[in-house]
Structures are given as structure tokens and as C-alpha cells.
């Protein structure tokens, strides 16, 4: 909020919130996100011509760990195909879905023991002086 005149800042709603809940079942993970925003203005003086209505969105996601370090993921945003604006006269995507595969190496640098590879971590060596 503008402390000098009490007006909302451009593109900032007085009320905004989000919620995310997820549940895992063995190799599967499912989740839902809720995102909501109150009305806001796309001007510094709260010009009624620049008012953008509030909105609420539902996003769904799922993932499946099919191998060590590998995950297939699916995300469906704006499930209800809500028409909303983040900036006046600029479109936002309608309902859309994404599918991808992600690989994450182990954080400690070690390899999967089932692969037959040795640890990628350097080992301490002994040195002897003669």
C-alpha cells in the first residue's frame, strides 16, 4: 500500500493467498495447489479503467519415481481455464499441461550401488615418507 495516499500499489492485491497439499504413495506423488488474488489496479492512482478482477486458480501435479534419480512429472495449471490478467491487456495462459522427465544425481556424489559403479567421492590416500 502506498503510505502517502493509501492507494494500492500497481498490480498488487490487498488480499492474496496460496495453498499447496501433496501426498505420496510409494513411488507416486500427487498434489494440488490453490492460488487466489483479490482485485487490483494496473495504475498508481487506482483508475477504475485499469481495475483487474480477482481470480482463483486450481493446479494439479503428479510424479512417478521410475528409477534411482529419475522421475516422470506431470503438471496441469489453471484446471478450470480461468480467464484472468496479471497486467492489463496482457493475456495469461488458459488451461495448460506439461510433461517432463527429471534426473537428479545424488547430492553426495555417490553412484547407485546397483549400477556397479564405484563412489564418485574422492577417497583419502595414505602417503608414506621414507
C-alpha positions as CSV (number, residue, x, y, z in Angstrom):
1,X,0.0,0.0,0.0
2,X,1.2,3.5,-0.8
3,X,1.9,5.1,2.6
4,X,1.4,8.6,1.2
5,X,-2.1,8.3,-0.2
6,X,-3.3,4.9,1.0
7,X,-3.7,3.6,-2.6
8,X,-2.9,0.0,-3.6
9,X,0.4,-0.4,-5.4
10,X,0.0,-1.2,-9.1
11,X,-0.8,-4.9,-9.8
12,X,-0.8,-5.7,-6.0
13,X,-4.0,-7.0,-4.5
14,X,-4.9,-6.2,-0.9
15,X,-5.6,-10.0,-0.4
16,X,-3.6,-12.8,-1.9
17,X,-3.0,-16.4,-0.8
18,X,-1.9,-19.8,-1.9
19,X,-2.2,-23.3,-0.6
20,X,-0.3,-26.5,-1.6
21,X,-1.1,-30.0,-0.4
22,X,0.6,-33.2,-1.6
23,X,0.5,-36.9,-0.8
24,X,3.0,-39.7,-1.6
25,X,2.2,-43.3,-2.2
26,X,5.3,-45.4,-2.7
27,X,6.8,-44.1,-6.0
28,X,3.9,-41.8,-6.7
29,X,3.3,-38.3,-5.5
30,X,0.1,-36.3,-6.1
31,X,-0.6,-32.7,-5.3
32,X,-3.0,-29.7,-5.7
33,X,-2.3,-26.0,-5.5
34,X,-4.9,-23.3,-4.9
35,X,-3.9,-19.7,-5.8
36,X,-6.3,-16.7,-5.2
37,X,-5.9,-13.0,-5.5
38,X,-8.3,-10.1,-4.9
39,X,-9.0,-7.3,-7.3
40,X,-6.1,-4.9,-8.1
41,X,-5.3,-1.9,-10.4
42,X,-2.8,-1.5,-13.1
43,X,-2.2,2.2,-12.3
44,X,-0.7,4.2,-9.5
45,X,-4.0,6.2,-8.9
46,X,-6.5,3.3,-8.8
47,X,-8.1,4.4,-12.1
48,X,-11.3,2.3,-12.5
49,X,-10.4,1.7,-16.2
50,X,-7.4,-0.2,-15.1
51,X,-9.2,-2.4,-12.5
52,X,-8.4,-6.1,-12.8
53,X,-10.8,-8.6,-11.2
54,X,-9.8,-11.1,-8.6
55,X,-9.2,-14.8,-9.5
56,X,-8.8,-18.2,-8.1
57,X,-6.8,-21.0,-9.8
58,X,-6.5,-24.7,-9.2
59,X,-3.3,-26.5,-10.4
60,X,-2.7,-30.3,-10.2
61,X,0.6,-32.2,-10.3
62,X,1.8,-35.8,-10.1
63,X,5.2,-37.5,-10.3
64,X,6.4,-41.1,-10.5
65,X,9.9,-42.2,-9.5
66,X,10.7,-45.0,-12.0
67,X,14.4,-45.4,-11.4
68,X,17.0,-44.1,-8.9
69,X,17.4,-40.4,-9.6
70,X,14.7,-40.4,-12.4
71,X,11.2,-39.0,-12.1
72,X,8.4,-38.6,-14.7
73,X,6.3,-35.5,-13.9
74,X,3.0,-34.1,-15.0
75,X,1.6,-30.6,-14.2
76,X,-1.8,-29.2,-15.2
77,X,-2.2,-25.5,-14.5
78,X,-5.4,-23.5,-14.4
79,X,-7.6,-26.6,-14.4
80,X,-10.8,-24.5,-14.6
81,X,-9.5,-22.5,-17.6
82,X,-10.0,-19.2,-15.7
83,X,-9.6,-16.0,-17.7
84,X,-7.6,-13.5,-15.7
85,X,-4.9,-10.8,-16.0
86,X,-1.7,-10.1,-14.1
87,X,-1.2,-6.9,-16.2
88,X,-4.0,-5.0,-18.0
89,X,-4.4,-6.1,-21.7
90,X,-1.8,-8.9,-21.4
91,X,-3.2,-12.4,-21.7
92,X,-2.3,-15.2,-19.3
93,X,-2.3,-18.8,-20.3
94,X,-5.5,-20.7,-20.2
95,X,-5.6,-24.3,-19.0
96,X,-2.3,-26.0,-19.9
97,X,-0.4,-29.1,-19.2
98,X,3.3,-30.1,-19.1
99,X,5.0,-33.5,-19.0
100,X,8.7,-33.9,-18.4
101,X,11.4,-36.3,-17.2
102,X,13.8,-35.2,-14.5
103,X,17.2,-36.7,-13.5
104,X,18.7,-35.7,-10.2
105,X,22.1,-37.0,-9.3
106,X,22.7,-37.9,-5.7
107,X,23.7,-34.9,-3.6
108,X,26.7,-36.8,-2.1
109,X,28.2,-37.7,-5.4
110,X,27.8,-41.4,-4.8
111,X,26.6,-43.7,-7.6
112,X,23.7,-46.1,-7.3
113,X,25.2,-49.4,-6.0
114,X,23.0,-51.4,-8.4
115,X,24.9,-49.7,-11.4
116,X,28.1,-51.4,-10.4
117,X,30.0,-48.1,-10.3
118,X,32.2,-47.0,-7.5
119,X,31.6,-43.9,-5.4
120,X,32.4,-40.6,-7.2
121,X,33.6,-39.2,-3.9
122,X,37.4,-38.8,-3.7
123,X,39.0,-41.2,-1.2
124,X,41.7,-40.3,1.3
125,X,45.0,-41.7,0.3
126,X,47.9,-42.7,2.6
127,X,51.3,-41.4,1.8
128,X,54.5,-42.6,3.4
129,X,57.7,-40.7,3.5
130,X,61.0,-42.6,3.5
